[in-house]
Amino acid sequence: MALLNEKIRKEISSVLADVTNPVTLKVFTQPFECQYCKETRELAEEVAALSDKLSFEAYDFVEDKAVADSLGIDKIPAIAIVGAKDYGIRLYGIPSGYEFGSFIEDIKLVATGDSGLAPATRQAVAKLKDPVHIQVFVTPT
Amino acid sequence: MLLAHQLAVESDLITADMVEVIEFPHLATKYEVMGVPRTVINETIHIEGAVPEQMLMKEFARLLK
């Protein structure tokens, strides 16, 4: 059974209509002992089907360890949202509720490759010399 | 969360994760997540609640020193 109903699918299709560059959803799961792996994979696959610019790739966290390591994926379920290049955007856990909206916004963001940040922020970020790892902890709402 | 991901797009040095705490309770414990959203930068900077861009950049300035 589909996770997204017809109404939601239509809404997302129209939101994704202005996505003009390819975006790949790379999903890492495993068959057992992972609470929302199946749902996360299905959700990403259903979303990817709503735009011809989106593609979906499923990886097994254990069998495809080399791919997971290359993307720095260290837990599952995980979705790496990759555009013209890998910007380092990862979702760990199922993006449901409010975060589902963020997931769709992330796809649009990656497609453009433009952060949309204020000039002062861009200048500050340009001064970074060392890697920065940001983790945002959320709950399903 | 979108702001963190915007920063990741802006800089090749920045990676940004969303972490759903119910599925990763050990991380909720490790990072003392009592409320959400909680933002953790490089294990050292912790910010409670949704942060506007300007405020986040004030915290970021500590990384530039």
N, CA and C atoms of all chains as a GROMACS GRO file, in nm:
protein
  618
    1MET      N    1   0.083  -0.120   0.000
    1MET     CA    2   0.000   0.000   0.000
    1MET      C    3   0.087   0.125   0.000
    2ALA      N    4   0.046   0.222  -0.077
    2ALA     CA    5   0.125   0.344  -0.088
    2ALA      C    6   0.120   0.423   0.042
    3LEU      N    7   0.231   0.486   0.076
    3LEU     CA    8   0.237   0.570   0.196
    3LEU      C    9   0.174   0.706   0.169
    4LEU      N   10   0.187   0.752   0.046
    4LEU     CA   11   0.133   0.883   0.009
    4LEU      C   12   0.002   0.865  -0.065
    5ASN      N   13  -0.101   0.935  -0.021
    5ASN     CA   14  -0.229   0.922  -0.092
    5ASN      C   15  -0.230   1.010  -0.217
    6GLU      N   16  -0.335   0.994  -0.295
    6GLU     CA   17  -0.344   1.061  -0.425
    6GLU      C   18  -0.334   1.213  -0.412
    7LYS      N   19  -0.402   1.268  -0.310
    7LYS     CA   20  -0.404   1.414  -0.290
    7LYS      C   21  -0.262   1.465  -0.262
    8ILE      N   22  -0.193   1.397  -0.172
    8ILE     CA   23  -0.056   1.438  -0.136
    8ILE      C   24   0.037   1.423  -0.258
    9ARG      N   25   0.020   1.314  -0.331
    9ARG     CA   26   0.106   1.292  -0.449
    9ARG      C   27   0.090   1.407  -0.549
   10LYS      N   28  -0.035   1.450  -0.568
   10LYS     CA   29  -0.061   1.561  -0.661
   10LYS      C   30   0.006   1.689  -0.613
   11GLU      N   31  -0.009   1.714  -0.481
   11GLU     CA   32   0.052   1.835  -0.423
   11GLU      C   33   0.203   1.835  -0.442
   12ILE      N   34   0.265   1.722  -0.412
   12ILE     CA   35   0.411   1.714  -0.422
   12ILE      C   36   0.455   1.726  -0.568
   13SER      N   37   0.379   1.664  -0.658
   13SER     CA   38   0.412   1.674  -0.800
   13SER      C   39   0.417   1.819  -0.844
   14SER      N   40   0.319   1.898  -0.797
   14SER     CA   41   0.317   2.038  -0.840
   14SER      C   42   0.432   2.116  -0.776
   15VAL      N   43   0.466   2.082  -0.650
   15VAL     CA   44   0.578   2.149  -0.583
   15VAL      C   45   0.710   2.115  -0.655
   16LEU      N   46   0.718   1.991  -0.702
   16LEU     CA   47   0.842   1.946  -0.767
   16LEU      C   48   0.849   1.982  -0.916
   17ALA      N   49   0.741   2.042  -0.965
   17ALA     CA   50   0.734   2.072  -1.108
   17ALA      C   51   0.844   2.168  -1.153
   18ASP      N   52   0.889   2.256  -1.060
   18ASP     CA   53   0.994   2.350  -1.099
   18ASP      C   54   1.135   2.296  -1.076
   19VAL      N   55   1.145   2.169  -1.042
   19VAL     CA   56   1.277   2.107  -1.031
   19VAL      C   57   1.324   2.074  -1.173
   20THR      N   58   1.434   2.138  -1.213
   20THR     CA   59   1.477   2.121  -1.352
   20THR      C   60   1.611   2.048  -1.364
   21ASN      N   61   1.676   2.023  -1.249
   21ASN     CA   62   1.803   1.951  -1.254
   21ASN      C   63   1.790   1.817  -1.182
   22PRO      N   64   1.869   1.719  -1.224
   22PRO     CA   65   1.858   1.586  -1.163
   22PRO      C   66   1.897   1.582  -1.015
   23VAL      N   67   1.819   1.509  -0.939
   23VAL     CA   68   1.850   1.485  -0.797
   23VAL      C   69   1.834   1.336  -0.772
   24THR      N   70   1.930   1.278  -0.701
   24THR     CA   71   1.923   1.136  -0.670
   24THR      C   72   1.902   1.116  -0.521
   25LEU      N   73   1.804   1.032  -0.487
   25LEU     CA   74   1.781   0.995  -0.348
   25LEU      C   75   1.848   0.860  -0.327
   26LYS      N   76   1.957   0.861  -0.251
   26LYS     CA   77   2.029   0.736  -0.222
   26LYS      C   78   1.986   0.689  -0.083
   27VAL      N   79   1.916   0.577  -0.081
   27VAL     CA   80   1.859   0.530   0.045
   27VAL      C   81   1.932   0.406   0.095
   28PHE      N   82   1.969   0.409   0.222
   28PHE     CA   83   2.042   0.297   0.284
   28PHE      C   84   1.953   0.233   0.389
   29THR      N   85   1.930   0.104   0.371
   29THR     CA   86   1.847   0.030   0.466
   29THR      C   87   1.907  -0.109   0.485
   30GLN      N   88   1.841  -0.189   0.568
   30GLN     CA   89   1.869  -0.332   0.572
   30GLN      C   90   1.740  -0.403   0.607
   31PRO      N   91   1.730  -0.532   0.570
   31PRO     CA   92   1.601  -0.600   0.583
   31PRO      C   93   1.552  -0.618   0.726
   32PHE      N   94   1.645  -0.634   0.821
   32PHE     CA   95   1.602  -0.668   0.957
   32PHE      C   96   1.652  -0.567   1.059
   33GLU      N   97   1.586  -0.569   1.173
   33GLU     CA   98   1.631  -0.492   1.290
   33GLU      C   99   1.649  -0.344   1.260
   34CYS      N  100   1.558  -0.290   1.183
   34CYS     CA  101   1.564  -0.147   1.155
   34CYS      C  102   1.419  -0.101   1.146
   35GLN      N  103   1.377  -0.024   1.248
   35GLN     CA  104   1.236   0.007   1.268
   35GLN      C  105   1.165   0.066   1.146
   36TYR      N  106   1.224   0.170   1.087
   36TYR     CA  107   1.153   0.238   0.977
   36TYR      C  108   1.226   0.227   0.843
   37CYS      N  109   1.314   0.128   0.829
   37CYS     CA  110   1.389   0.113   0.704
   37CYS      C  111   1.297   0.094   0.585
   38LYS      N  112   1.202   0.002   0.600
   38LYS     CA  113   1.112  -0.031   0.489
   38LYS      C  114   1.032   0.092   0.449
   39GLU      N  115   0.975   0.161   0.548
   39GLU     CA  116   0.893   0.279   0.519
   39GLU      C  117   0.975   0.392   0.457
   40THR      N  118   1.097   0.409   0.506
   40THR     CA  119   1.183   0.516   0.453
   40THR      C  120   1.215   0.490   0.307
   41ARG      N  121   1.246   0.364   0.277
   41ARG     CA  122   1.277   0.328   0.138
   41ARG      C  123   1.155   0.350   0.049
   42GLU      N  124   1.039   0.306   0.098
   42GLU     CA  125   0.916   0.322   0.019
   42GLU      C  126   0.880   0.468  -0.002
   43LEU      N  127   0.898   0.546   0.104
   43LEU     CA  128   0.865   0.689   0.095
   43LEU      C  129   0.953   0.759  -0.010
   44ALA      N  130   1.083   0.732  -0.004
   44ALA     CA  131   1.175   0.794  -0.100
   44ALA      C  132   1.143   0.750  -0.242
   45GLU      N  133   1.109   0.623  -0.257
   45GLU     CA  134   1.077   0.569  -0.389
   45GLU      C  135   0.950   0.634  -0.444
   46GLU      N  136   0.850   0.651  -0.357
   46GLU     CA  137   0.724   0.713  -0.400
   46GLU      C  138   0.745   0.860  -0.438
   47VAL      N  139   0.827   0.930  -0.361
   47VAL     CA  140   0.855   1.071  -0.392
   47VAL      C  141   0.933   1.081  -0.523
   48ALA      N  142   1.032   0.993  -0.540
   48ALA     CA  143   1.114   0.997  -0.661
   48ALA      C  144   1.030   0.976  -0.787
   49ALA      N  145   0.922   0.899  -0.771
   49ALA     CA  146   0.836   0.868  -0.886
   49ALA      C  147   0.753   0.989  -0.930
   50LEU      N  148   0.752   1.095  -0.847
   50LEU     CA  149   0.666   1.210  -0.876
   50LEU      C  150   0.730   1.316  -0.965
   51SER      N  151   0.857   1.297  -0.999
   51SER     CA  152   0.924   1.391  -1.089
   51SER      C  153   1.023   1.314  -1.176
   52ASP      N  154   1.025   1.346  -1.303
   52ASP     CA  155   1.119   1.273  -1.390
   52ASP      C  156   1.263   1.320  -1.370
   53LYS      N  157   1.281   1.425  -1.289
   53LYS     CA  158   1.417   1.469  -1.257
   53LYS      C  159   1.474   1.394  -1.138
   54LEU      N  160   1.388   1.324  -1.068
   54LEU     CA  161   1.432   1.252  -0.948
   54LEU      C  162   1.462   1.106  -0.979
   55SER      N  163   1.571   1.057  -0.923
   55SER     CA  164   1.594   0.914  -0.932
   55SER      C  165   1.618   0.858  -0.792
   56PHE      N  166   1.597   0.731  -0.782
   56PHE     CA  167   1.599   0.662  -0.654
   56PHE      C  168   1.698   0.547  -0.661
   57GLU      N  169   1.784   0.537  -0.563
   57GLU     CA  170   1.878   0.424  -0.556
   57GLU      C  171   1.871   0.364  -0.417
   58ALA      N  172   1.853   0.233  -0.410
   58ALA     CA  173   1.847   0.165  -0.280
   58ALA      C  174   1.975   0.088  -0.256
   59TYR      N  175   2.029   0.102  -0.137
   59TYR     CA  176   2.151   0.030  -0.100
   59TYR      C  177   2.128  -0.046   0.030
   60ASP      N  178   2.195  -0.160   0.039
   60ASP     CA  179   2.194  -0.236   0.163
   60ASP      C  180   2.312  -0.189   0.248
   61PHE      N  181   2.279  -0.150   0.370
   61PHE     CA  182   2.381  -0.091   0.458
   61PHE      C  183   2.500  -0.185   0.480
   62VAL      N  184   2.474  -0.316   0.479
   62VAL     CA  185   2.581  -0.413   0.503
   62VAL      C  186   2.649  -0.453   0.372
   63GLU      N  187   2.568  -0.495   0.274
   63GLU     CA  188   2.626  -0.543   0.148
   63GLU      C  189   2.694  -0.431   0.068
   64ASP      N  190   2.638  -0.312   0.079
   64ASP     CA  191   2.694  -0.198   0.005
   64ASP      C  192   2.774  -0.105   0.097
   65LYS      N  193   2.846  -0.166   0.187
   65LYS     CA  194   2.920  -0.088   0.287
   65LYS      C  195   3.015   0.013   0.224
   66ALA      N  196   3.075  -0.024   0.112
   66ALA     CA  197   3.170   0.065   0.046
   66ALA      C  198   3.101   0.195   0.002
   67VAL      N  199   2.978   0.182  -0.049
   67VAL     CA  200   2.903   0.301  -0.092
   67VAL      C  201   2.866   0.384   0.031
   68ALA      N  202   2.820   0.315   0.136
   68ALA     CA  203   2.782   0.385   0.259
   68ALA      C  204   2.901   0.462   0.315
   69ASP      N  205   3.016   0.396   0.318
   69ASP     CA  206   3.136   0.461   0.371
   69ASP      C  207   3.177   0.582   0.288
   70SER      N  208   3.162   0.569   0.155
   70SER     CA  209   3.203   0.679   0.068
   70SER      C  210   3.117   0.802   0.090
   71LEU      N  211   2.994   0.780   0.140
   71LEU     CA  212   2.904   0.893   0.166
   71LEU      C  213   2.898   0.928   0.315
   72GLY      N  214   2.977   0.856   0.395
   72GLY     CA  215   2.979   0.884   0.538
   72GLY      C  216   2.852   0.842   0.610
   73ILE      N  217   2.781   0.746   0.554
   73ILE     CA  218   2.657   0.699   0.618
   73ILE      C  219   2.694   0.603   0.731
   74ASP      N  220   2.656   0.638   0.854
   74ASP     CA  221   2.696   0.556   0.968
   74ASP      C  222   2.580   0.495   1.045
   75LYS      N  223   2.458   0.520   1.000
   75LYS     CA  224   2.342   0.459   1.064
   75LYS      C  225   2.227   0.457   0.964
   76ILE      N  226   2.126   0.375   0.994
   76ILE     CA  227   2.014   0.363   0.900
   76ILE      C  228   1.882   0.365   0.974
   77PRO      N  229   1.772   0.400   0.907
   77PRO     CA  230   1.763   0.436   0.766
   77PRO      C  231   1.826   0.572   0.738
   78ALA      N  232   1.888   0.582   0.619
   78ALA     CA  233   1.950   0.706   0.579
   78ALA      C  234   1.913   0.741   0.436
   79ILE      N  235   1.897   0.871   0.412
   79ILE     CA  236   1.877   0.919   0.275
   79ILE      C  237   1.982   1.026   0.249
   80ALA      N  238   2.062   1.005   0.145
   80ALA     CA  239   2.154   1.109   0.099
   80ALA      C  240   2.089   1.174  -0.022
   81ILE      N  241   2.076   1.306  -0.017
   81ILE     CA  242   2.012   1.378  -0.128
   81ILE      C  243   2.123   1.441  -0.211
   82VAL      N  244   2.144   1.387  -0.330
   82VAL     CA  245   2.260   1.425  -0.411
   82VAL      C  246   2.217   1.492  -0.540
   83GLY      N  247   2.275   1.606  -0.570
   83GLY     CA  248   2.243   1.678  -0.692
   83GLY      C  249   2.359   1.673  -0.789
   84ALA      N  250   2.392   1.790  -0.847
   84ALA     CA  251   2.504   1.798  -0.940
   84ALA      C  252   2.631   1.748  -0.871
   85LYS      N  253   2.634   1.764  -0.740
   85LYS     CA  254   2.740   1.702  -0.660
   85LYS      C  255   2.682   1.665  -0.524
   86ASP      N  256   2.762   1.600  -0.441
   86ASP     CA  257   2.715   1.565  -0.308
   86ASP      C  258   2.742   1.683  -0.215
   87TYR      N  259   2.635   1.748  -0.171
   87TYR     CA  260   2.651   1.865  -0.085
   87TYR      C  261   2.666   1.829   0.062
   88GLY      N  262   2.650   1.701   0.094
   88GLY     CA  263   2.662   1.659   0.235
   88GLY      C  264   2.532   1.668   0.310
   89ILE      N  265   2.422   1.644   0.240
   89ILE     CA  266   2.291   1.650   0.305
   89ILE      C  267   2.241   1.508   0.331
   90ARG      N  268   2.217   1.480   0.458
   90ARG     CA  269   2.175   1.346   0.498
   90ARG      C  270   2.053   1.353   0.589
   91LEU      N  271   1.962   1.257   0.570
   91LEU     CA  272   1.849   1.243   0.660
   91LEU      C  273   1.859   1.106   0.725
   92TYR      N  274   1.866   1.104   0.858
   92TYR     CA  275   1.870   0.977   0.930
   92TYR      C  276   1.737   0.957   1.002
   93GLY      N  277   1.670   0.847   0.969
   93GLY     CA  278   1.536   0.825   1.022
   93GLY      C  279   1.436   0.870   0.918
   94ILE      N  280   1.312   0.829   0.936
   94ILE     CA  281   1.212   0.860   0.833
   94ILE      C  282   1.171   1.007   0.841
   95PRO      N  283   1.173   1.078   0.727
   95PRO     CA  284   1.128   1.218   0.730
   95PRO      C  285   0.976   1.225   0.723
   96SER      N  286   0.910   1.223   0.838
   96SER     CA  287   0.764   1.223   0.841
   96SER      C  288   0.714   1.350   0.907
   97GLY      N  289   0.586   1.373   0.899
   97GLY     CA  290   0.526   1.492   0.960
   97GLY      C  291   0.589   1.618   0.904
   98TYR      N  292   0.626   1.709   0.993
   98TYR     CA  293   0.685   1.837   0.952
   98TYR      C  294   0.811   1.814   0.869
   99GLU      N  295   0.888   1.712   0.904
   99GLU     CA  296   1.014   1.688   0.835
   99GLU      C  297   0.994   1.636   0.693
  100PHE      N  298   0.875   1.588   0.665
  100PHE     CA  299   0.849   1.548   0.526
  100PHE      C  300   0.853   1.672   0.436
  101GLY      N  301   0.798   1.782   0.487
  101GLY     CA  302   0.805   1.909   0.413
  101GLY      C  303   0.949   1.953   0.393
  102SER      N  304   1.030   1.934   0.497
  102SER     CA  305   1.173   1.970   0.486
  102SER      C  306   1.242   1.883   0.382
  103PHE      N  307   1.204   1.757   0.376
  103PHE     CA  308   1.260   1.663   0.279
  103PHE      C  309   1.234   1.713   0.136
  104ILE      N  310   1.111   1.756   0.110
  104ILE     CA  311   1.076   1.808  -0.022
  104ILE      C  312   1.153   1.937  -0.051
  105GLU      N  313   1.162   2.024   0.052
  105GLU     CA  314   1.239   2.148   0.035
  105GLU      C  315   1.386   2.118   0.007
  106ASP      N  316   1.439   2.016   0.074
  106ASP     CA  317   1.579   1.975   0.052
  106ASP      C  318   1.601   1.935  -0.094
  107ILE      N  319   1.505   1.864  -0.150
  107ILE     CA  320   1.518   1.819  -0.289
  107ILE      C  321   1.526   1.941  -0.382
  108LYS      N  322   1.438   2.039  -0.355
  108LYS     CA  323   1.439   2.161  -0.438
  108LYS      C  324   1.571   2.238  -0.422
  109LEU      N  325   1.618   2.242  -0.297
  109LEU     CA  326   1.743   2.311  -0.266
  109LEU      C  327   1.861   2.248  -0.341
  110VAL      N  328   1.870   2.117  -0.334
  110VAL     CA  329   1.980   2.044  -0.398
  110VAL      C  330   1.972   2.057  -0.551
  111ALA      N  331   1.849   2.060  -0.602
  111ALA     CA  332   1.832   2.073  -0.747
  111ALA      C  333   1.888   2.205  -0.797
  112THR      N  334   1.864   2.313  -0.721
  112THR     CA  335   1.915   2.444  -0.765
  112THR      C  336   2.064   2.457  -0.739
  113GLY      N  337   2.111   2.397  -0.630
  113GLY     CA  338   2.251   2.412  -0.594
  113GLY      C  339   2.283   2.550  -0.540
  114ASP      N  340   2.177   2.628  -0.514
  114ASP     CA  341   2.195   2.763  -0.460
  114ASP      C  342   2.140   2.765  -0.318
  115SER      N  343   2.225   2.799  -0.221
  115SER     CA  344   2.183   2.794  -0.081
  115SER      C  345   2.073   2.895  -0.049
  116GLY      N  346   2.069   3.006  -0.122
  116GLY     CA  347   1.970   3.108  -0.094
  116GLY      C  348   1.998   3.185   0.035
  117LEU      N  349   2.117   3.169   0.091
  117LEU     CA  350   2.151   3.235   0.217
  117LEU      C  351   2.182   3.383   0.195
  118ALA      N  352   2.175   3.460   0.303
  118ALA     CA  353   2.205   3.603   0.298
  118ALA      C  354   2.352   3.624   0.263
  119PRO      N  355   2.384   3.735   0.196
  119PRO     CA  356   2.523   3.762   0.158
  119PRO      C  357   2.621   3.756   0.276
  120ALA      N  358   2.580   3.808   0.392
  120ALA     CA  359   2.669   3.808   0.509
  120ALA      C  360   2.698   3.664   0.553
  121THR      N  361   2.598   3.579   0.543
  121THR     CA  362   2.617   3.439   0.582
  121THR      C  363   2.713   3.370   0.485
  122ARG      N  364   2.694   3.398   0.356
  122ARG     CA  365   2.783   3.338   0.255
  122ARG      C  366   2.928   3.380   0.279
  123GLN      N  367   2.946   3.508   0.314
  123GLN     CA  368   3.082   3.558   0.339
  123GLN      C  369   3.145   3.488   0.460
  124ALA      N  370   3.064   3.473   0.564
  124ALA     CA  371   3.115   3.407   0.686
  124ALA      C  372   3.152   3.263   0.657
  125VAL      N  373   3.067   3.194   0.586
  125VAL     CA  374   3.089   3.053   0.555
  125VAL      C  375   3.214   3.035   0.467
  126ALA      N  376   3.237   3.131   0.380
  126ALA     CA  377   3.353   3.123   0.289
  126ALA      C  378   3.486   3.126   0.365
  127LYS      N  379   3.480   3.176   0.491
  127LYS     CA  380   3.604   3.185   0.570
  127LYS      C  381   3.639   3.055   0.640
  128LEU      N  382   3.549   2.958   0.635
  128LEU     CA  383   3.577   2.830   0.702
  128LEU      C  384   3.700   2.764   0.642
  129LYS      N  385   3.780   2.704   0.730
  129LYS     CA  386   3.898   2.633   0.682
  129LYS      C  387   3.894   2.485   0.716
  130ASP      N  388   3.811   2.453   0.817
  130ASP     CA  389   3.802   2.314   0.860
  130ASP      C  390   3.659   2.262   0.843
  131PRO      N  391   3.646   2.130   0.832
  131PRO     CA  392   3.512   2.072   0.815
  131PRO      C  393   3.420   2.104   0.932
  132VAL      N  394   3.292   2.124   0.902
  132VAL     CA  395   3.191   2.150   1.003
  132VAL      C  396   3.080   2.046   0.986
  133HIS      N  397   3.047   1.983   1.098
  133HIS     CA  398   2.941   1.882   1.094
  133HIS      C  399   2.823   1.932   1.177
  134ILE      N  400   2.711   1.954   1.110
  134ILE     CA  401   2.591   2.002   1.180
  134ILE      C  402   2.493   1.886   1.193
  135GLN      N  403   2.443   1.864   1.313
  135GLN     CA  404   2.338   1.764   1.333
  135GLN      C  405   2.216   1.833   1.390
  136VAL      N  406   2.102   1.816   1.327
  136VAL     CA  407   1.978   1.873   1.378
  136VAL      C  408   1.889   1.757   1.423
  137PHE      N  409   1.862   1.756   1.554
  137PHE     CA  410   1.780   1.648   1.610
  137PHE      C  411   1.633   1.690   1.607
  138VAL      N  412   1.551   1.600   1.556
  138VAL     CA  413   1.408   1.629   1.542
  138VAL      C  414   1.327   1.507   1.589
  139THR      N  415   1.197   1.530   1.606
  139THR     CA  416   1.106   1.419   1.634
  139THR      C  417   0.995   1.422   1.530
  140PRO      N  418   0.933   1.307   1.505
  140PRO     CA  419   0.820   1.309   1.412
  140PRO      C  420   0.703   1.384   1.474
  141THR      N  421   0.642   1.474   1.398
  141THR     CA  422   0.531   1.549   1.456
  141THR      C  423   0.408   1.535   1.367
  142MET      N  424   1.599   2.291   1.024
  142MET     CA  425   1.678   2.191   0.954
  142MET      C  426   1.716   2.239   0.814
  143LEU      N  427   1.624   2.312   0.752
  143LEU     CA  428   1.651   2.360   0.617
  143LEU      C  429   1.773   2.451   0.617
  144LEU      N  430   1.785   2.534   0.720
  144LEU     CA  431   1.900   2.625   0.729
  144LEU      C  432   2.031   2.547   0.730
  145ALA      N  433   2.036   2.441   0.807
  145ALA     CA  434   2.157   2.357   0.813
  145ALA      C  435   2.188   2.300   0.674
  146HIS      N  436   2.084   2.260   0.605
  146HIS     CA  437   2.105   2.204   0.471
  146HIS      C  438   2.143   2.311   0.370
  147GLN      N  439   2.092   2.434   0.390
  147GLN     CA  440   2.135   2.546   0.304
  147GLN      C  441   2.284   2.571   0.322
  148LEU      N  442   2.329   2.562   0.447
  148LEU     CA  443   2.472   2.583   0.475
  148LEU      C  444   2.556   2.474   0.408
  149ALA      N  445   2.504   2.352   0.407
  149ALA     CA  446   2.576   2.241   0.342
  149ALA      C  447   2.589   2.265   0.192
  150VAL      N  448   2.486   2.323   0.134
  150VAL     CA  449   2.491   2.354  -0.010
  150VAL      C  450   2.594   2.466  -0.035
  151GLU      N  451   2.598   2.561   0.057
  151GLU     CA  452   2.686   2.677   0.040
  151GLU      C  453   2.834   2.640   0.049
  152SER      N  454   2.868   2.546   0.137
  152SER     CA  455   3.009   2.515   0.159
  152SER      C  456   3.039   2.367   0.147
  153ASP      N  457   3.146   2.336   0.076
  153ASP     CA  458   3.189   2.197   0.063
  153ASP      C  459   3.242   2.142   0.196
  154LEU      N  460   3.273   2.233   0.289
  154LEU     CA  461   3.327   2.189   0.418
  154LEU      C  462   3.216   2.152   0.517
  155ILE      N  463   3.093   2.189   0.483
  155ILE     CA  464   2.983   2.165   0.576
  155ILE      C  465   2.899   2.044   0.535
  156THR      N  466   2.879   1.953   0.631
  156THR     CA  467   2.782   1.845   0.611
  156THR      C  468   2.671   1.864   0.714
  157ALA      N  469   2.548   1.832   0.676
  157ALA     CA  470   2.436   1.858   0.766
  157ALA      C  471   2.341   1.739   0.769
  158ASP      N  472   2.320   1.688   0.888
  158ASP     CA  473   2.234   1.571   0.908
  158ASP      C  474   2.104   1.610   0.979
  159MET      N  475   1.995   1.552   0.935
  159MET     CA  476   1.875   1.547   1.016
  159MET      C  477   1.881   1.414   1.090
  160VAL      N  478   1.855   1.415   1.219
  160VAL     CA  479   1.853   1.290   1.294
  160VAL      C  480   1.721   1.280   1.370
  161GLU      N  481   1.646   1.176   1.338
  161GLU     CA  482   1.516   1.157   1.402
  161GLU      C  483   1.542   1.082   1.534
  162VAL      N  484   1.520   1.150   1.646
  162VAL     CA  485   1.569   1.096   1.774
  162VAL      C  486   1.496   0.971   1.823
  163ILE      N  487   1.371   0.953   1.785
  163ILE     CA  488   1.299   0.834   1.831
  163ILE      C  489   1.367   0.708   1.776
  164GLU      N  490   1.420   0.718   1.654
  164GLU     CA  491   1.485   0.602   1.593
  164GLU      C  492   1.630   0.584   1.637
  165PHE      N  493   1.688   0.690   1.691
  165PHE     CA  494   1.827   0.681   1.736
  165PHE      C  495   1.839   0.730   1.880
  166PRO      N  496   1.775   0.655   1.973
  166PRO     CA  497   1.771   0.701   2.113
  166PRO      C  498   1.910   0.716   2.175
  167HIS      N  499   2.006   0.635   2.129
  167HIS     CA  500   2.141   0.647   2.188
  167HIS      C  501   2.202   0.783   2.157
  168LEU      N  502   2.165   0.840   2.042
  168LEU     CA  503   2.218   0.972   2.007
  168LEU      C  504   2.145   1.081   2.087
  169ALA      N  505   2.017   1.057   2.113
  169ALA     CA  506   1.941   1.151   2.197
  169ALA      C  507   2.006   1.159   2.334
  170THR      N  508   2.049   1.043   2.384
  170THR     CA  509   2.116   1.039   2.514
  170THR      C  510   2.253   1.105   2.507
  171LYS      N  511   2.328   1.067   2.406
  171LYS     CA  512   2.465   1.120   2.391
  171LYS      C  513   2.467   1.272   2.382
  172TYR      N  514   2.371   1.328   2.307
  172TYR     CA  515   2.370   1.473   2.287
  172TYR      C  516   2.269   1.545   2.377
  173GLU      N  517   2.220   1.471   2.479
  173GLU     CA  518   2.131   1.529   2.579
  173GLU      C  519   2.014   1.605   2.517
  174VAL      N  520   1.949   1.539   2.423
  174VAL     CA  521   1.836   1.602   2.355
  174VAL      C  522   1.713   1.593   2.445
  175MET      N  523   1.673   1.707   2.502
  175MET     CA  524   1.555   1.712   2.588
  175MET      C  525   1.436   1.768   2.512
  176GLY      N  526   1.466   1.854   2.416
  176GLY     CA  527   1.362   1.914   2.333
  176GLY      C  528   1.413   1.925   2.191
  177VAL      N  529   1.321   1.940   2.098
  177VAL     CA  530   1.363   1.951   1.959
  177VAL      C  531   1.308   2.080   1.896
  178PRO      N  532   1.365   2.132   1.790
  178PRO     CA  533   1.491   2.082   1.737
  178PRO      C  534   1.610   2.119   1.827
  179ARG      N  535   1.711   2.038   1.823
  179ARG     CA  536   1.836   2.070   1.892
  179ARG      C  537   1.946   2.057   1.788
  180THR      N  538   2.026   2.161   1.776
  180THR     CA  539   2.132   2.162   1.676
  180THR      C  540   2.267   2.144   1.744
  181VAL      N  541   2.345   2.052   1.695
  181VAL     CA  542   2.479   2.028   1.750
  181VAL      C  543   2.580   2.049   1.637
  182ILE      N  544   2.673   2.140   1.661
  182ILE     CA  545   2.774   2.170   1.560
  182ILE      C  546   2.909   2.123   1.610
  183ASN      N  547   2.972   2.035   1.532
  183ASN     CA  548   3.105   1.982   1.567
  183ASN      C  549   3.115   1.931   1.710
  184GLU      N  550   3.012   1.873   1.759
  184GLU     CA  551   3.010   1.812   1.893
  184GLU      C  552   3.023   1.915   2.006
  185THR      N  553   3.050   2.040   1.975
  185THR     CA  554   3.081   2.135   2.082
  185THR      C  555   2.976   2.244   2.103
  186ILE      N  556   2.914   2.288   1.993
  186ILE     CA  557   2.816   2.395   2.004
  186ILE      C  558   2.676   2.334   2.003
  187HIS      N  559   2.598   2.368   2.104
  187HIS     CA  560   2.462   2.314   2.114
  187HIS      C  561   2.362   2.430   2.113
  188ILE      N  562   2.262   2.420   2.030
  188ILE     CA  563   2.161   2.525   2.022
  188ILE      C  564   2.022   2.464   2.036
  189GLU      N  565   1.944   2.520   2.128
  189GLU     CA  566   1.807   2.471   2.150
  189GLU      C  567   1.709   2.548   2.063
  190GLY      N  568   1.616   2.478   2.007
  190GLY     CA  569   1.507   2.543   1.934
  190GLY      C  570   1.546   2.584   1.793
  191ALA      N  571   1.447   2.627   1.718
  191ALA     CA  572   1.471   2.671   1.581
  191ALA      C  573   1.549   2.802   1.586
  192VAL      N  574   1.657   2.810   1.509
  192VAL     CA  575   1.740   2.931   1.512
  192VAL      C  576   1.734   3.008   1.381
  193PRO      N  577   1.713   3.138   1.391
  193PRO     CA  578   1.719   3.220   1.269
  193PRO      C  579   1.862   3.226   1.217
  194GLU      N  580   1.873   3.256   1.088
  194GLU     CA  581   2.004   3.258   1.021
  194GLU      C  582   2.109   3.343   1.094
  195GLN      N  583   2.069   3.467   1.129
  195GLN     CA  584   2.165   3.558   1.194
  195GLN      C  585   2.218   3.502   1.325
  196MET      N  586   2.129   3.440   1.401
  196MET     CA  587   2.169   3.387   1.531
  196MET      C  588   2.264   3.269   1.514
  197LEU      N  589   2.234   3.187   1.415
  197LEU     CA  590   2.321   3.072   1.391
  197LEU      C  591   2.460   3.120   1.349
  198MET      N  592   2.465   3.228   1.274
  198MET     CA  593   2.594   3.278   1.229
  198MET      C  594   2.677   3.332   1.345
  199LYS      N  595   2.609   3.383   1.450
  199LYS     CA  596   2.683   3.426   1.569
  199LYS      C  597   2.754   3.306   1.631
  200GLU      N  598   2.684   3.194   1.637
  200GLU     CA  599   2.745   3.071   1.691
  200GLU      C  600   2.857   3.024   1.599
  201PHE      N  601   2.832   3.038   1.470
  201PHE     CA  602   2.930   2.996   1.370
  201PHE      C  603   3.060   3.075   1.384
  202ALA      N  604   3.047   3.201   1.424
  202ALA     CA  605   3.165   3.287   1.436
  202ALA      C  606   3.267   3.226   1.531
  203ARG      N  607   3.217   3.147   1.628
  203ARG     CA  608   3.309   3.081   1.722
  203ARG      C  609   3.398   2.980   1.651
  204LEU      N  610   3.348   2.926   1.541
  204LEU     CA  611   3.427   2.828   1.466
  204LEU      C  612   3.535   2.895   1.383
  205LEU      N  613   3.518   3.023   1.358
  205LEU     CA  614   3.610   3.095   1.268
  205LEU      C  615   3.728   3.154   1.344
  206LYS      N  616   3.721   3.146   1.478
  206LYS     CA  617   3.830   3.207   1.556
  206LYS      C  618   3.956   3.124   1.545
   0.00000   0.00000   0.00000
